[in-house]
């Protein structure tokens, strides 16, 4: 069972970047607990994103580039209708695709990360990473693992520069939150 998410506050507010942090406690023990928490958190984030075409697609495509740090089994659990189809791609292939609605950035060279963030800038692509807890490289959402909890940061600057709209209630993701 996952506890509710709560806002910690602004981590950094500079002219270049504004990042909000939030946390969700992982109550489940065992190796599957983190996987379930990551998939639930990513699914929750996706459910609060609105793409500019206004379509309510039942399936969004998540392209994973690099090696996720928090789980080897990425299968976002989107609440309500809708789902996420997962594809693993190289940096070179990802930048040629037009069907990636979500870009999940795992462990990778910094140059590749910068190339991918630059490529999605201005496009309707939700960016999430688990390899940049401070959100300094430009992803919209940055997951991190802390003792007995999974947390994420929201890069408000990255969100504001793109055509996606993120419902502010995303900061309330979590079991039992209303």
C-alpha positions, 0 to 999 in steps of 0.5 A: 500500500502506498501512502499519500503524496505531500508537497515538500516545497520548492527545491530550487527557484532560479531564473533558469529553473523552478523545481517542486518536490513531492514524496510518496512513501513506499510501504510495501517491502520486497523487490516488487514494492519499488516496481509497483510504486514506480509503475503507479507513480508514472501512471499517475503522472501520465493521467494528469498530462493533457496533449494539445490534440485534445484526444483522449487516446486509450493508449499512449506510447512510452519510449524508454531510452537508457537503463531505468535505475528503479525497476527493470519492469516498466509497465505504468499503471494508469488509473481509469481508462487508458494504458501505456505501451512501452518501447525500449529504444536507442537514442538514435532511434528515439529521435527519429520516432514521431509516436513517442508520447512519453520519453522515459530517460534511464541511465545514459551518457549526459550527452545523450540525455541533453540531445534527447531533451533538446529534441523533445523541447517544444514537442508534445512529449512528456519527459520522465527520468529516474537518473536525475533526481534534481531535475537539472538536465531538463526532464519534466518529472524526475523520480528518486529513491529514498529510504522506504520512499519514492519521490519525484520532482517537477520541473516547472520550467520544462513543463512551461516551455512545452505544449503539454498541459499538466494538471496541478493536481499531479502533486497529489498523486498517491493512494488515498489522496483526494 
